[in-house]
Amino acid sequence: MTAVHPKKLRRFSAFDLCIALFLLFVMFITLYPFLHVLAVSLSDPYAVMKNEISIFPKGINLEAYKAVAKTPSIWISYKNTILYTVTGTAINLALTTITAYALSKPKLYGRRFFSAFFVFTMFFSGGMIPSYMLVKDLHLIDTMWSVILPIAISTYNLMIMRTSFQAFPAELEEAATVDGCNPIGILFRIVLPNSLPILMTIALYYSVTHWNAYFQPMLYLHTKDKFPLQILMQQILISGDTAFANASTSIDSSKLLISDTVKYAAIIVAVLPIVMIYPFIQKYFTKGVMLGAVKG
């Protein structure tokens, strides 16, 4: 085995050690609430009542998850949340992409005015009441569009994508123009295939926003069958929804199933899908947007 030269070995200083310890501490305080909720949802109800649970479950018990699975309102809200997230993210990504690409072109007439117009909306808005009146006048109250269209474009995400498109090599677009490709063809055939990391990142931002949406659905949705998952979680955690109690007693009346265990199980069921997406998209965060696009 080839020996490594001493000069090539990196020496960790006390500062590096402090940074590593600090990051470990941040990681722990970030994961602790999630691990605690997971442990409570899997623990025996008697151990939960005695407040014996930290981050490790005691007496594995899946009755809480059975109660959640037997609650119809959970699955209705799940369907609504998935519908709102998929549809909303598709609309967000489409509108943000074409707007950012247009604003990234120096030849666009009034480019600075439109950019300033979008940035202005990021700091100033009409407020809650004018927004509600606008949605009402458009006859969108109690529809899925009331929670999707008002946030069709995020100015912050728009600026990020515009900056990414501005860094795109002009040589590639000029070569495509010489080959007879129009601007729409350049966008979909040249720019977007080489901008997959930024597209996936923005898509993740939008999907997390829709999945965790609470305030807008609370304002605009009135029918319970149209509620997303977060509204149902609010009712369960604060109002004390009785659906879980009925489901839990139908499983096994001889076992004690306290409400906190079932509520925590519902939280895990609500959070798990969006958490599972991160490992598949994480790789795009570290890739260069134009890596290997231009050679020579």
SEPAZA-350722 format. One record per residue: x, y, z of N, C-alpha, C, CB in turn. Coordinates in steps of 0.001 Angstrom, whole numbers, plus 500000, padded with zeros to 6 digits. Glycine has a CB too. Layout:
% residues N
XYZXYZXYZXYZ;...
This chain:
% residues 296
500845498815500000500000500000500000500883501238500000499042500003501220;500532502200499146501342503400499009501167504297500218500981504152497733;502289504737500759502242505606501927501858507017501522503590505611502654;501129507685502358500691509047502098501709510008502697499273509302502679;502138510957501879503118511921502343502526512743503478503580512832501192;503302513000504531502775513756505687502221515112505312503852513941506718;502802515764504288502328517090503914500948517058503273503307517736502973;500561515864502733499262515744502085498142515466503085499304514645501044;498518515149504323497500514903505342496993516238505881498065514022506493;495706516379505871495134517629506359495128517637507877493710517831505815;495549518720508444495579518885509891494357519691510321496895519580510349;493596519105511212492404519765511712492775520648512897491328518731512111;492435521887512802492743522841513864491621522830514903492940524269513283;491848523571515964490815523694516998489566524374516447491352524481518203;489759525285515485488619525947514862487761524948514085489098527069513933;488423524038513333487684523006512597486899522116513545488640522157511755;487505521786514689486819520953515669485598521672516233487775520563516802;485721522960516497484584523728517018483454523804515995485030525144517413;483815523992514734482801524034513675482079522697513579483442524393512318;482845521603513637482233520270513555481291520018514731483320519185513515;481716520401515932480861520222517113479609521089517027481641520554518392;479758522291516521478606523179516387477598522615515391479056524579515950;478089522096514258477196521514513259476501520269513797477971521173511988;477215519480514581476583518313515204475479518739516171477632517464515941;475726519817516897474712520325517818473484520818517064475287521450518676;473708521550515971472587522029515161471807520861514573473088522949514037;472533519839514115471865518656513566471013517969514628472897517670513000;471525517905515852470790517221516913469520517984517284471680517049518148;469626519304517474468437520066517866467427520131516720468833521488518306;467891519916515478466967519879514347466235518552514280467710520128513042;466953517465514537466358516140514435465603515720515680467416515138514141;465938516312516817465330515849518066463798515901518068465851516672519208;463168517021517644461688517023517660461084515920516799461165518369517182;461667515708515619461140514669514726461330513282515339461830514739513347;462506513027515903462764511725516512461874511506517730464237511603516908;461612512569518487460746512436519660459315512098519240460764513734520494;458815512797518221457454512515517736457367511093517194457041513529516640;458383510658516466458395509291515942458427508274517072459596509081515016;459236508535518101459332507602519226458013507507519981460448508031520179;457355508641520194456071508626520898455025507867520103455589510052521168;455018508052518790454015507384517966454194505876517943454063507919516560;455411505393518216455692503958518186455722503333519566457000503707517501;455567504128520618455747503627521978454435503126522574456335504717522864;454593502381523651453440501912524411452759503104525082453865500853525467;451432503189525031450734504342525612451025504562527094449259504177525426;451247503483527848451537503631529269452869504357529479451566502254529955;453882504041528644455166504731528740455037506194528354456202504050527856;454153506483527409453929507875527003453264508646528134453061507945525724;452288508013528793451600508681529908452553508995531055450453507811530419;453545508131531251454516508344532327455639509292531910455106507012532769;455570509801530667456574510739530158457975510127530173456560512027530985;458079508896529715459344508173529709460014508157528328459119506754530181;459453508830527351459948508754525974460807509968525665458778508655524970;461971509709525100462828510805524628462942510702523112464249510758525306;463981509993522618464120509810521166464086508331520782465428510447520672;463934507476521778463856506041521505462512505509522003465039505277522181;461804504747521175460502504220521607460652503128522659459731503675520409;459629502995523485459583501948524500458327501101524291459607502560525935;458531499823524083457407498940523853456734499245522530456409499050524984;457306498753521430456809499063520093455318498743519994457600498280519024;454548499743519594453104499604519492452636500318518226452393500178520757;452004499593517315451553500147516044450055500452516033451885499190514926;449422500398517196447984500641517251447633502056516817447463500389518654;448511503023517097448237504405516704448178504532515189449305505351517272;449090503859514493449086503913513031447879503180512453450379503312512474;447418502132513123446201501452512681445001502377512815445974500162513489;444984503158513892443889504115514083443900505185513006443980504767515463;445105505647512652445220506641511590444757506057510258446670507146511477;445155504817509973444792504176508714443295503967508592445503502853508580;442588503828509708441151503585509698440336504884509718440770502724510885;441006506018509609440314507311509628440131507817508206441096508346510474;438916507857507671438703508265506267439149509692505983437241508124505904;438972510608506940439312512005506694440790512195506399438919512849507879;441642511338506970443085511426506692443350511203505209443872510392507536;442759510178504637443035509830503239442395510825502279442533508418502934;441251511402502661440663512450501828441579513672501793439263512841502353;442096514052502961443017515188503019444326514881502303443295515570504470;444772513640502396445973513227501669445789513425500175446311511760501969;444640512968499667444364513105498234444334514570497836443033512431497869;443694515404498658443633516832498348445018517468498355442729517548499342;445821517131499354447164517706499445448031517300498265447832517283500743;447970516042497881448748515588496720448279516302495457448627514054496544;446955516454495303446423517156494134446873518606494113444897517084494114;446769519286495244447186520687495304448690520821495061446813521299496664;449466519904495615450922519997495491451377519743494064451600519008496432;450879518688493442451302518343492077450838519408491086450745516958491669;449560519775491165449038520786490233449689522143490458447518520912490378;449792522541491715450382523834492021451845523930491629450238524122493477;452608522876491896454025522894491542454217522956490035454729521664492105;453383522231489286453478522271487817453202523677487292452489521267487182;452161524326487827451848525689487394452944526657487833450485526136487958;453405526533489052454490527389489549455723527283488680454843527025490982;456127526056488391457364525839487644457242526354486217457727524356487636;456075526140485586455883526598484212455919528124484134454554526071483654;455168528798484989455113530260484950456436530889485374453992530766485846;457071530328486387458349530880486848459428530709485785458788530203488159;459425529574485110460455529308484101460359530270482932460345527880483597;459171530400482350459050531262481173459243532735481540457681531062480507;458819533135482737459019534521483156460485534810483432458188534827484395;461154533894484130462573534088484441463414534096483160463071532984485398;463070533247482199463847533205480949463693534514480183463401532015480065;462482535064480164462269536343479479463023537467480172460774536678479417;462975537493481498463658538553482237465174538423482183463204538551483676;465681537262481832467137537078481766467738537596480465467479535612481927;466889537978479496467373538435478191467581539950478200466381538035477073;468808540425477968469073541878477964468301542619476876470560542133477781;467911541927475814467210542570474706465722542771474972467388541757473456;465207542254476096463792542406476407463473543867476674463402541538477615;462513544409475934462134545814476110461430545985477459461212546294474943;461877546928478271461291547164479582461717546138480620459801547174479474;462861545507480400463318544443481302463506544951482731464628543846480790;464093546099482892464330546638484228463017546998484918465238547867484153;462079547516484146460787547876484734460072546635485247459907548610483706;460031545588484445459343544365484861460049543710486049459260543378483689;461376543743486043462118543174487175461812543944488457463638543191486893;461813545280488372461498546098489538460052545881489985461741547580489231;459149545652489024457745545410489346457592544140490171456908545312488064;458308543082489774458240541823490524458877541967491901458932540698489743;460008542652491972460679542836493258459816543672494205462051543505493057;459084544628493674458206545462494500457153544616495202457527546541493644;456616543631494504455585542775495106456160541884496204454925541908494032;457465541703496231458072540877497265458098541605498607459487540473496858;458097542935498574458164543723499805456821544358500183459212544805499658;455958544573499204454680545228499458453564544417498817454682546682498920;452470544290499554451307543574499037450038544298499451451287542112499539;448923543902498846447663544549499153447124544222500528446661544181498142;447578543121501094447086542710502398446078541582502299446472543880503110;445653541098503444444796539923503487443393540216502962444714539394504903;442796541335503364441421541628502967441308541892501466440896542828503746;442155542739500856442076542901499398442319541585498648443090543945498937;443238540763499157443490539473498504442252538585498564444687538757499162;441595538583499713440375537773499849439278538299498927439882537770501315;439116539609498838438093540176497953438388539858496500437998541687498143;439660539857496123440021539519494753439677538064494438441511539773494519;440035537164495342439714535748495131438205535544495089440337534876496241;437493536267495918436031536154495935435427536671494637435447536921497127;435908537811494134435376538377492894435676537489491683435953539769492668;436741536719491768437075535788490691436329534463490815438567535532490674;435468534360491844434655533158492074435531531919492300433712532920490884;436591532106493055437508530998493339437371530474494763438935531435493097;436513531104495571436356530670496961435875529226497005435367531589497717;436478528447497889436128527048498103436421526187496880434665526931498472;437463526565496137437961525736495037439462525545495206437638526380493653;439994524545494536441425524279494631442263525426494067441762522992493902;441678526196493124442430527283492501442664528436493467441700527786491269;441854528526494519442045529603495490443325529436496294440863529670496429;443857528217496374445096527981497116446284527785496181444944526763498019;446040527845494871447117527634493901447454528912493157446734526546492910;446444529559492571446698530714491706447243531932492445445437531095491002;446809532251493679447386533436494347448885533344494597446694533661495656;449445532153494599450892532002494796451505531319493571451197531181496092;451005531686492391451469531043491160452948531300490901450652531529489978;453440532473491319454852532809491127455401533381492420455039533816489955;456506532833492871457228533384494014458348534272493486457794532249494934;458363535524493894459379536451493403460781535996493781459125537848493947;460917535452494961462235534973495399462739533861494481462171534468496857;461885532881494203462277531794493300462483532308491878461216530683493308;461695533290491483461847533881490150463211534529489990460748534910489892;463667535254490996464963535911490924466098534882490885465143536858492117;465947533791491639466965532745491621467075532124490240466649531669492660;465932531805489641465951531178488322466421532160487245464560530641487973;466060533416487369466528534412486402468048534532486438465884535779486683;468612534558487632470062534633487769470735533412487145470452534755489247;470115532243487319470664531029486726470642531092485208469893529812487205;469553531591484640469459531702483186470420532749482633468033532044482778;470685533800483416471632534822482961473047534272482833471628536004483917;473353533235483636474687532624483586474806531578482471475015531979484930;473716531332481764473768530324480698474641530837479553472334529983480183;475538530000479017476444530448477941475678530927476720477390529318477538;475959532146476305475287532705475130475687531969473855475607534193474995;476880531325473852477336530621472662476391529489472271478731530073472887;475848528803473280474932527705472988473650528212472335474601526937474267;473125529316472834471911529872472254472180530430470856471340530967473161;473334531049470649473664531573469329473825530441468320474943532411469392;474426529350468752474577528206467854473222527610467495475470527138468494;472308527550468457470971527035468180470206527966467252470196526839469481;470413529277467395469754530239466516470249530088465083469992531671467011;471539529880464921472101529673463589471521528424462947473624529570463657;471254527410463766470672526170463248469180526281462986470925525043464211;468595527475463209467190527699462901466236527467464049466800526841461791;466728527453465266465866527208466428465293528540466928466658526486467568;464001528573467184463365529790467692463544529879469210461856529818467321;463184531020469827463392531158471274462712530083472115462904532493471717;461506529661471723460824528611472489461589527298472370459364528431471998;462075527004471166462865525789470990464162525836471766463156525562469531;464789527023471826466025527168472595465761526900474076466626528580472401;464641527432474567464318527250475978464113525778476316463070528047476342;463303525073475523462931523700475865463948522665475397461589523379475274;464752522973474396465700521993473873467129522220474345465665522009472379;467456523454474679468840523772475045468954524177476509469379524888474156;468167525168476923468332525751478252467847524814479350467588527070478339;466612524349479249466042523539480330466765522209480540464587523272480048;467145521471479471467891520228479723469208520447480449468162519526478425;469812521629480290471066521928480975470848522683482285471969522734480067;469597522860482675469281523570483918468500522687484875468489524840483620;468705521397484782467950520467485627468172520711487118468328519042485289;469398520993487588469564521241489034468722522391489565471006521520489336;468703523529488855467929524670489348466442524387489236468286525949488571;466018523652488213464606523307488064464139522417489211464364522607486720;464940521416489553464569520508490641464569521229491984465525519312490689;465508522152492155465564522910493406464339523788493580466822523765493453;463982524525492523462802525393492592461537524562492743462705526284491337;461482523423492057460316522538492181460168522045493619460440521336491214;461290521748494256461235521312495656460733522426496560462614520841496125;461209523647496337460748524779497139459234524946497022461458526071496703;458749524884495794457315525064495569456503523906496167457028525186494066;456974522689495984456216521540496484456138521540498011456849520234495994;457227521912498671457199522003500138456235523096500589458616522280500694;456211524209499853455289525294500190453839524828500088455523526502499270;453511524128499015452132523645498845451806522553499864451919523111497412;452754521681500140452482520595501084452222521134502489453654519607501110;452933522185502865452791522746504210451797523905504272454136523212504713;451113524187503165450191525323503125449102525168504177449564525463501729;448901526231504929447886526210505979447006527466505962448554526067507339;447624528635505893446879529876506061445902530110504913447836531048506172;446364529966503673445472530200502536444317529208502479446254530134501249;444561527898502642443409526983502695442435527315503814443887525562502862;442953527780504946442074528146506053441185529329505680442897528479507299;441703530259504858440932531430504468439909531115503381441861532520503995;440318530321502390439535530204501171438696528936501067440437530275500015;439012527904501836438284526641501727437300526505502884439263525444501705;436071526135502555435022526005503561434487524576503661433886526956503245;434618523798502604434106522433502594435157521491503170433711522002501160;434759520662504120435712519789504800436348518785503853435030519059505933;435612518330502854436156517358501910437220517949500994435045516782501078;437398519267501030438420519917500212439622520355501045437826521118499493;439582520095502352440678520523503221441950519750502899440302520335504701;443108520423502882444383519715502783444783519119504120445477520651502281;445891518449504118446330517715505302446633518629506482447553516896504972;447187519798506216447571520685507307446364521221508074448387521837506768;445262521473507379444053521925508062443524520818508963442975522356507044;443562519586508455443103518466509273444002518276510490443059517178508442;445313518447510312446229518339511444445910519396512504447685518482510970;445558520603512059445201521654513012443972521271513816444958522972512286;442999520697513153441785520277513847442073519141514821440719519849512842;442968518246514430443289517101515283444081517543516518444087516050514488;445070518401516311445971518778517400445370519821518335447266519300516834;444495520692517815443963521775518629442508521527519023444082523090517883;441698521179518057440268521041518324439919519694518927439484521243517057;440795518717518786440518517405519331439518516632518506440026517527520727;439899516292517281439002515537516393438671514180517022439650515341514986;437392513816517014436956512563517637437046511377516704435548512696518128;437455511614515451437513510492514508438531509455514944437851510989513106;439647509920515523440671508982515957440193508155517144441951509724516318;439430508772518011438943508021519166438051506874518718438181508942520128;437186507125517747436323506064517237437131504969516566435306506630516260;438167505368515801438997504384515123439800503558516102439921505063514149;440317504202517163441158503479518108440357502462518909441847504451519048;439120502790519294438332501846520078437876500666519250437135502538520680;437812500861517918437384499759517077438501498762516830436866500281515766;439734499132517181440853498219516958440922497189518073442179498993516864;441046497628519280441162496705520409440784497472521669442616496099520522;439601497236522174439125497985523331439872497640524605437663497742523530;440620496524524593441338496124525801442659496855525954441583494635525791;443077497585524923444350498292524964444094499784525106445188497999523697;444862500389525964444728501823526170445478502563525069445255502232527566;444809503452524402445425504206523310445163505680523562444869503762521910;446125506356524156445908507753524501445974508611523245446944508227525538;445374509783523325445223510633522147446562511146521621444322511805522471;447522511451522511448805511981522062449516511001521135449692512305523260;449443509728521431450110508734520589449544508753519178449967507334521195;448234508830519066447594508844517754447876510158517029446080508626517892;447874511259517754448171512547517128449591512580516577447973513682518130;450525512033517322451904512016516852452049511086515646452852511580517982;451311510000515644451331509108514482450789509825513250450509507832514761;449752510630513442449200511400512326450218512412511798447916512123512760;450993513012512696452029513959512263453076513255511415452697514630513478;453505512072511837454498511320511063453947510943509694454930510056511822;452699510508509648452078510144508375451999511351507450450678509561508606;451764512532508005451661513745507195453021514232506707450982514841507990;454063514044507505455381514584507172456198513616506311456147514911508449;455989512328506471456856511323505863456990511455504349456342509962506191;455920511644503572456080511698502110457021512796501631454740511892501465;456874514005502173457718515102501720459153514914502180457178516432502223;459363514262503333460719513987503811461408512959502909460686513482505271;460651512000502399461222510957501560461668511479500203460224509848501372;461184512648499804461565513212498510462980513777498543460580514300498097;463399514288499695464685514979499793465876514148499314464917515393501208;466021512877499706467207512129499254467327512005497737467187510753499850;466211512035497041466243511884495589466575513190494877464915511359495096;466386514321495549466646515622494926467916516264495463465466516556495147;468424515760496573469597516350497206470787516432496266469974515559498426;470944515424495398472109515393494514472136516575493546472129514094493732;470983517135493232470942518252492288471432519540492918469535518444491761;471432519628494255471861520855494912473357521096494758471498520810496378;474127520034494642475577520165494616476149520155493199476200519056495419;475324519951492204475814519924490829475845521335490256474936519008489954;476841521613489453476894522879488756475839522923487660478285523111488174;475180524078487514474106524178486532474647523986485126473393525528486646;475837524521484854476404524431483510477587523478483436476829525797483040;477662522514484306478798521610484349478917520828483046478673520653485532;479997521063482322480229520334481076479432520839479894479923518908481277;478719521971480028477899522452478923478751523101477830476860523445479436;479845523753478239480709524410477281482121523880477432480674525934477463;482695523470476348484079522957476375484921523785475402484131521419475997;486138524021475823487045524721474955486881526238475014486859524247473563;
